């Protein structure tokens, strides 16, 4: 995994670089990886060459390559020539600020994960608007960085699941731990000579969240046997690719009911109905399942709320403060939409 850190404050720059290295080593250790890699010193810049672009931390045995930049323009120049999987960015920087840099990085590669590390809470909505993966307040801690990398890893594993076993096999020269967040060669680029970006080949679900909730594929509406199945799909759309465990989903769907075996059993029926509704319109790939968790693939969902966040004028003009009005849990998102609007 290729990670860049951009911050005009030298101490903060090296500090985040160190945390990323420590998080990567801890993740390898937890996964039973190479002990030598897990025990590698978590220092930044020691014993390696330093270029005008920034300090480079590279270890042939390590799962992560960290490059540090104090200037946004140098980071952007690097990104034009090298693949960047994750970018940890300060927001307030001279010249090209973090938000503008994030947009530029996304323009180069939409798959780049952006994690903002800043002292200013007021930028949270702006970070959301450029589709940032994470948002950390300084001073960041090791567990904060580990959590962000774990979330990115979960998203990557969902993407790799779309690629399929044959694609992973074709990339066999990558990481020895299949599906780990530092796996190489399967990050939506080319595996076995073919593009892994299958979203252009799969059917998208068109979703309306303003004024109600409706979903269709090529003009054919999704038909749900249970109202909770429809609500679950709305909830996953609201999460924009973030996974939910069974317990988390049940806590939202049945706010006042205690979690129980019967509730978990009924939830499995709800999930089965949702899968059946998507399968009936040829869009089953939009639902991503892993062990005890669910998510949707945002690349396979065309939602007015997503387009609103991207600044689409039609979606912005269509918003009237009526985001998923039938669901009380959606109130937590309404505030963000209203502030952005």
C-alpha positions as CSV (number, residue, x, y, z in Angstrom):
1,X,0.0,0.0,0.0
2,X,1.3,3.4,-1.0
3,X,0.5,6.1,1.6
4,X,1.3,9.8,1.4
5,X,1.2,12.3,4.3
6,X,1.0,16.0,3.6
7,X,1.3,18.6,6.3
8,X,3.2,21.9,6.4
9,X,4.1,21.4,10.1
10,X,7.2,19.2,10.3
11,X,6.4,17.6,13.7
12,X,2.8,16.8,12.7
13,X,4.1,15.4,9.4
14,X,6.6,13.1,11.0
15,X,4.2,12.2,13.7
16,X,1.4,11.0,11.3
17,X,4.0,9.1,9.3
18,X,5.2,7.3,12.4
19,X,1.6,6.4,13.4
20,X,0.9,5.0,9.9
21,X,4.0,2.8,10.2
22,X,3.0,1.7,13.7
23,X,-0.6,0.9,12.6
24,X,0.6,-1.1,9.7
25,X,3.0,-3.1,11.8
26,X,0.4,-3.7,14.5
27,X,-2.1,-4.8,11.8
28,X,0.4,-7.3,10.4
29,X,1.2,-8.6,13.8
30,X,-2.5,-9.1,14.6
31,X,-3.0,-10.9,11.3
32,X,-0.1,-13.2,12.1
33,X,2.2,-11.6,9.5
34,X,6.0,-11.6,9.3
35,X,7.4,-10.9,12.8
36,X,10.3,-9.0,11.4
37,X,7.9,-6.6,9.6
38,X,5.7,-6.3,12.7
39,X,8.6,-5.5,14.9
40,X,10.2,-3.0,12.5
41,X,11.0,0.4,14.1
42,X,8.2,2.8,13.6
43,X,10.5,5.7,12.8
44,X,10.2,8.0,9.8
45,X,13.0,8.9,7.5
46,X,15.8,6.9,9.2
47,X,18.4,5.4,6.9
48,X,16.6,6.2,3.7
49,X,17.2,8.8,1.0
50,X,15.4,12.1,1.2
51,X,14.3,13.9,-2.0
52,X,13.0,17.4,-2.7
53,X,9.5,16.0,-2.7
54,X,9.8,14.8,0.9
55,X,11.1,12.1,3.2
56,X,10.6,8.6,1.8
57,X,10.1,5.7,4.1
58,X,10.4,2.4,2.2
59,X,11.0,-1.1,3.4
60,X,11.2,-4.0,1.0
61,X,9.7,-6.3,3.7
62,X,7.0,-3.8,4.8
63,X,3.4,-3.8,3.7
64,X,3.2,0.0,3.5
65,X,5.3,2.6,1.8
66,X,5.0,6.0,3.5
67,X,6.0,9.2,1.8
68,X,6.0,12.6,3.5
69,X,5.4,16.0,1.9
70,X,5.5,19.4,3.4
71,X,4.3,21.0,0.2
72,X,1.0,20.1,-1.5
73,X,2.3,20.8,-5.0
74,X,5.1,18.2,-4.5
75,X,2.6,15.6,-3.3
76,X,0.4,16.3,-6.3
77,X,3.4,15.9,-8.6
78,X,4.2,12.6,-7.0
79,X,0.6,11.4,-7.4
80,X,0.7,12.1,-11.1
81,X,3.5,9.7,-11.5
82,X,2.8,7.1,-8.8
83,X,-0.2,5.3,-7.5
84,X,-1.5,6.6,-4.1
85,X,-3.8,4.3,-2.1
86,X,-4.2,6.5,0.9
87,X,-3.5,10.2,1.5
88,X,-3.4,11.7,5.1
89,X,-3.9,15.4,4.6
90,X,-3.8,18.5,6.7
91,X,-6.4,21.0,5.6
92,X,-5.0,24.4,6.4
93,X,-1.8,24.7,4.4
94,X,-0.3,27.5,2.4
95,X,-0.8,27.6,-1.3
96,X,-2.9,24.5,-2.3
97,X,-5.0,23.7,0.8
98,X,-5.9,20.2,1.9
99,X,-9.5,20.3,0.4
100,X,-8.2,21.4,-3.0
101,X,-5.5,18.8,-2.9
102,X,-8.0,16.1,-2.0
103,X,-10.1,17.0,-5.0
104,X,-7.0,17.0,-7.3
105,X,-6.0,13.6,-6.0
106,X,-9.5,12.3,-6.6
107,X,-9.4,13.7,-10.1
108,X,-6.2,11.7,-10.7
109,X,-7.5,8.5,-9.1
110,X,-11.0,8.3,-7.7
111,X,-10.0,5.2,-5.7
112,X,-7.5,7.2,-3.6
113,X,-8.7,7.2,0.0
114,X,-8.5,10.6,1.7
115,X,-8.1,10.9,5.5
116,X,-8.0,14.5,6.8
117,X,-6.0,15.2,9.9
118,X,-6.7,18.7,11.2
119,X,-7.2,20.8,14.3
120,X,-10.4,22.3,13.0
121,X,-13.8,20.6,13.4
122,X,-15.6,23.0,11.2
123,X,-14.1,21.4,8.1
124,X,-16.0,18.1,8.6
125,X,-18.8,19.0,6.1
126,X,-16.3,20.1,3.5
127,X,-14.4,16.9,4.0
128,X,-17.6,15.0,3.4
129,X,-18.2,17.0,0.2
130,X,-15.0,15.7,-1.4
131,X,-15.9,12.1,-0.4
132,X,-13.2,11.8,2.2
133,X,-12.8,8.4,3.8
134,X,-11.9,9.6,7.2
135,X,-11.6,12.7,9.4
136,X,-9.2,12.9,12.4
137,X,-8.7,15.7,14.8
138,X,-5.2,16.5,16.0
139,X,-3.5,15.3,18.0
140,X,-4.2,11.9,16.3
141,X,-3.5,8.7,18.1
142,X,-2.4,5.3,17.0
143,X,-5.9,3.8,17.5
144,X,-7.4,6.6,15.3
145,X,-5.0,5.7,12.5
146,X,-5.5,2.0,12.9
147,X,-9.3,2.5,12.8
148,X,-9.1,4.4,9.6
149,X,-6.8,1.9,7.9
150,X,-9.1,-0.9,9.1
151,X,-12.1,0.8,7.5
152,X,-10.1,1.3,4.3
153,X,-9.1,-2.3,4.4
154,X,-12.8,-3.4,4.8
155,X,-13.7,-1.3,1.7
156,X,-10.8,-2.8,-0.2
157,X,-11.8,-6.4,0.7
158,X,-15.3,-5.6,-0.6
159,X,-13.8,-4.4,-3.8
160,X,-11.6,-7.4,-4.1
161,X,-14.7,-9.6,-3.6
162,X,-16.1,-8.2,-6.8
163,X,-12.9,-9.1,-8.6
164,X,-13.3,-12.7,-7.6
165,X,-11.0,-15.5,-6.8
166,X,-9.5,-15.8,-10.3
167,X,-8.5,-12.1,-10.3
168,X,-6.8,-12.5,-6.9
169,X,-5.0,-15.6,-8.1
170,X,-3.8,-13.8,-11.2
171,X,-2.2,-11.2,-8.9
172,X,-0.4,-13.9,-7.0
173,X,2.8,-12.0,-6.7
174,X,1.2,-9.6,-4.2
175,X,0.7,-10.0,-0.5
176,X,0.8,-13.5,0.9
177,X,-2.2,-12.7,3.0
178,X,-5.2,-12.8,0.6
179,X,-7.7,-10.0,1.3
180,X,-5.5,-8.1,3.8
181,X,-5.7,-4.4,3.5
182,X,-2.1,-4.2,2.2
183,X,-2.7,-6.8,-0.6
184,X,-0.9,-5.7,-3.8
185,X,-2.1,-5.8,-7.4
186,X,-5.9,-5.9,-6.8
187,X,-6.8,-2.3,-6.0
188,X,-9.1,-1.7,-8.9
189,X,-6.4,-1.4,-11.5
190,X,-5.4,-4.4,-13.6
191,X,-5.3,-8.1,-12.6
192,X,-4.5,-10.7,-15.2
193,X,-4.4,-8.1,-17.9
194,X,-8.0,-6.9,-17.4
195,X,-9.4,-3.9,-15.7
196,X,-10.9,-4.7,-12.3
197,X,-13.2,-1.8,-12.4
198,X,-16.4,-3.8,-13.0
199,X,-18.8,-1.0,-12.0
200,X,-19.1,0.0,-15.6
201,X,-20.2,-3.5,-16.5
202,X,-22.7,-4.0,-13.7
203,X,-26.2,-2.6,-13.4
204,X,-26.6,0.4,-11.2
205,X,-29.5,1.0,-8.8
206,X,-31.0,4.5,-9.2
207,X,-32.1,5.8,-5.8
208,X,-34.2,8.7,-4.7
209,X,-33.8,9.8,-1.1
210,X,-35.2,13.4,-1.3
211,X,-38.9,13.4,-0.5
212,X,-39.1,9.7,0.1
213,X,-37.2,6.6,-0.7
214,X,-37.6,4.7,-4.1
215,X,-35.2,2.5,-6.0
216,X,-35.2,1.3,-9.6
217,X,-33.0,-0.3,-12.2
218,X,-33.5,0.7,-15.8
219,X,-37.0,2.0,-14.9
220,X,-38.0,-1.2,-13.1
221,X,-38.7,-0.6,-9.4
222,X,-37.3,-2.7,-6.7
223,X,-40.2,-4.6,-5.0
224,X,-39.7,-5.4,-1.4
225,X,-41.9,-8.0,0.4
226,X,-41.1,-6.4,3.8
227,X,-41.0,-2.8,4.7
228,X,-37.9,-3.4,6.8
229,X,-36.1,-4.7,3.8
230,X,-36.7,-1.4,2.1
231,X,-35.6,0.5,5.2
232,X,-32.5,-1.6,5.4
233,X,-31.6,-0.7,1.9
234,X,-32.2,3.0,2.6
235,X,-30.0,2.6,5.7
236,X,-27.1,1.1,3.7
237,X,-27.5,3.8,1.0
238,X,-27.2,6.4,3.8
239,X,-24.0,4.7,5.0
240,X,-22.4,5.2,1.6
241,X,-20.4,2.0,1.6
242,X,-19.6,1.8,5.3
243,X,-20.4,-1.7,6.6
244,X,-22.8,-2.5,9.3
245,X,-22.9,-5.6,11.6
246,X,-26.1,-7.4,12.3
247,X,-26.3,-6.0,15.8
248,X,-25.7,-2.4,14.5
249,X,-28.3,-2.7,11.8
250,X,-30.9,-4.2,14.3
251,X,-30.2,-1.4,16.7
252,X,-31.2,1.1,14.1
253,X,-34.1,-0.7,12.6
254,X,-35.6,-1.7,15.9
255,X,-34.6,1.2,18.2
256,X,-36.5,0.2,21.3
257,X,-36.3,-3.6,21.0
258,X,-33.6,-5.5,22.8
259,X,-31.2,-7.5,20.6
260,X,-32.2,-11.2,20.7
261,X,-32.0,-14.5,18.9
262,X,-35.5,-14.0,17.4
263,X,-34.6,-10.5,16.2
264,X,-31.4,-11.7,14.6
265,X,-33.3,-14.5,12.9
266,X,-35.9,-12.1,11.5
267,X,-33.1,-9.8,10.3
268,X,-31.7,-12.6,8.2
269,X,-35.1,-12.9,6.5
270,X,-35.0,-9.1,5.9
271,X,-31.6,-9.5,4.3
272,X,-32.8,-12.4,2.2
273,X,-35.7,-10.3,0.9
274,X,-33.4,-7.4,0.1
275,X,-31.1,-9.8,-1.9
276,X,-34.1,-11.2,-3.7
277,X,-35.4,-7.7,-4.7
278,X,-31.9,-6.7,-6.0
279,X,-31.5,-10.1,-7.8
280,X,-34.9,-9.7,-9.5
281,X,-33.6,-6.6,-11.3
282,X,-30.1,-7.9,-12.0
283,X,-28.4,-5.7,-9.4
284,X,-27.4,-8.2,-6.7
285,X,-23.8,-7.0,-6.9
286,X,-24.8,-3.7,-5.3
287,X,-25.2,-5.5,-1.9
288,X,-21.8,-6.5,-0.5
289,X,-21.9,-9.2,2.2
290,X,-19.0,-10.3,4.4
291,X,-18.9,-12.2,7.7
292,X,-21.6,-10.7,9.9
293,X,-21.7,-7.4,8.1
294,X,-23.4,-5.7,5.2
295,X,-22.8,-2.7,2.9
296,X,-23.6,-1.4,-0.5
297,X,-21.1,-0.7,-3.2
298,X,-21.5,3.1,-3.8
299,X,-20.1,2.7,-7.3
300,X,-23.3,0.7,-8.2
301,X,-25.7,3.2,-6.7
302,X,-26.8,6.4,-8.4
303,X,-28.4,8.4,-5.6
304,X,-29.6,12.0,-5.6
305,X,-27.9,12.3,-2.1
306,X,-24.6,11.2,-3.5
307,X,-24.9,13.7,-6.4
308,X,-25.8,16.4,-4.0
309,X,-22.6,15.8,-2.1
310,X,-20.7,16.0,-5.4
311,X,-22.2,19.4,-6.1
312,X,-24.6,18.4,-8.9
313,X,-26.8,21.4,-9.4
314,X,-29.9,19.4,-10.2
315,X,-29.6,17.4,-7.0
316,X,-28.8,20.5,-5.0
317,X,-31.9,22.3,-6.3
318,X,-34.0,19.3,-5.6
319,X,-33.2,19.2,-1.9
320,X,-35.8,20.7,0.3
321,X,-34.7,19.4,3.7
322,X,-36.6,16.2,3.1
323,X,-33.9,13.5,3.2
324,X,-35.5,10.1,3.8
325,X,-38.4,11.6,5.8
326,X,-39.9,8.3,6.7
327,X,-37.0,7.2,8.8
328,X,-36.2,8.8,12.1
329,X,-32.5,7.6,12.0
330,X,-32.0,9.8,8.9
331,X,-32.2,12.9,11.0
332,X,-28.5,12.5,11.9
333,X,-27.7,13.0,8.2
334,X,-30.1,15.9,7.6
335,X,-28.0,18.3,9.5
336,X,-25.0,17.7,7.2
337,X,-27.1,18.2,4.1
338,X,-28.6,21.4,5.4
339,X,-25.3,22.9,6.3
340,X,-23.8,22.0,2.9
341,X,-26.9,23.3,1.2
